[in-house]
Amino acid sequence: MRRTLVRMERPADGVEAAVVPGVEIRPWRRSDDHPRIPGVYAAAFGHDPWPDDWDRFEGFDPGGVFVAEERGALAGFCICFPRADDGYLSVVAVVPQARRRGIASALVAAAVERLASLGREVVRIDAYQDAPAAVGAYRSLGFTTYDVVADDDADPRGSAEE
Ligand SMILES: CC(C)(COP(=O)(O)OP(=O)(O)OC[C@H]1O[C@@H](n2cnc3c(N)ncnc32)[C@H](O)[C@@H]1OP(=O)(O)O)[C@@H](O)C(=O)NCCC(=O)NCCS
């Protein structure tokens, strides 16, 4: 399916760590969080959960996964990793019932800080144009569009908000 991909970027400096009352933003702990993250992904995107090997991809950075925990449950997570010339934010997901409280913003801030600590000066993300929450959240976090491209092999599934 063809969808339009908006490519966005922001400098890796100048991001402020955000605080969301009652929510802890922290690096993941593989032992506890690895099995819980696919369920958060499924709730956020309305898709089937990821398979167990979701973290076995080329370039995976074990220090680049951050979770948001509230009263013992995961409300969201994000994944980022360094590439040769930039840092890349590959997923940000927040469960529907925890949205619009700044959790994605706090997760992205943690990811940007991580990528800056690895010496990356720019952070890039790709978002589908038909996912207004994602594009809106990234824009509010200082990302600007540097390219718009057609993705002919796009995942036809939307997200849980659509
Ligand atoms: C996109 C997503 C991660 C945002 O999570 P969130 O915790 O609700 O985001 P925040 O509360 O940090 O929102 C920050 C800003 O983003 C913008 N934003 C968030 N949701 C929005 C929406 N539905 N429509 C328009 N703008 C939105 C707003 O400017 C918001 O600030 P405000 O609440 O003060 O107006 C969440 O909606 C989600 O998981 N969606 C499904 C998965 C997805 O599309 N992920 C991104 C691609 S990997």
The ligand as an ORCA input file, in Angstrom:
! r2SCAN-3c Opt
* xyz 0 1
  C       1.912      9.727     18.764
  C       1.837      9.345     20.244
  C       3.114      8.580     20.604
  C       1.716     10.649     21.090
  O       1.743     10.264     22.469
  P       1.265     11.268     23.648
  O       1.892     10.810     24.921
  O      -0.191     11.415     23.603
  O       1.945     12.656     23.183
  P       2.156     13.937     24.108
  O       1.132     13.985     25.211
  O       3.592     14.007     24.490
  O       1.810     15.084     23.073
  C       2.705     16.145     22.799
  C       2.117     17.014     21.711
  O       1.956     16.289     20.498
  C       0.813     16.774     19.788
  N      -0.192     15.687     19.700
  C      -0.306     14.575     20.457
  N      -1.383     13.850     20.074
  C      -1.962     14.520     19.062
  C      -3.096     14.285     18.255
  N      -3.887     13.193     18.421
  N      -3.393     15.182     17.284
  C      -2.621     16.283     17.089
  N      -1.524     16.574     17.847
  C      -1.196     15.696     18.808
  C       0.283     17.932     20.607
  O       0.922     19.111     20.184
  C       0.723     17.549     22.002
  O       0.812     18.626     22.896
  P      -0.522     19.076     23.706
  O      -1.143     17.848     24.295
  O       0.023     20.023     24.732
  O      -1.402     19.709     22.685
  C       0.573      8.466     20.539
  O      -0.591      9.140     20.053
  C       0.652      7.086     19.910
  O       1.211      6.149     20.504
  N       0.080      6.938     18.696
  C       0.085      5.644     17.991
  C       1.483      5.197     17.600
  C       2.209      6.183     16.705
  O       1.649      6.720     15.728
  N       3.488      6.424     17.034
  C       4.340      7.352     16.315
  C       4.992      6.758     15.124
  S       6.260      5.588     15.538
*
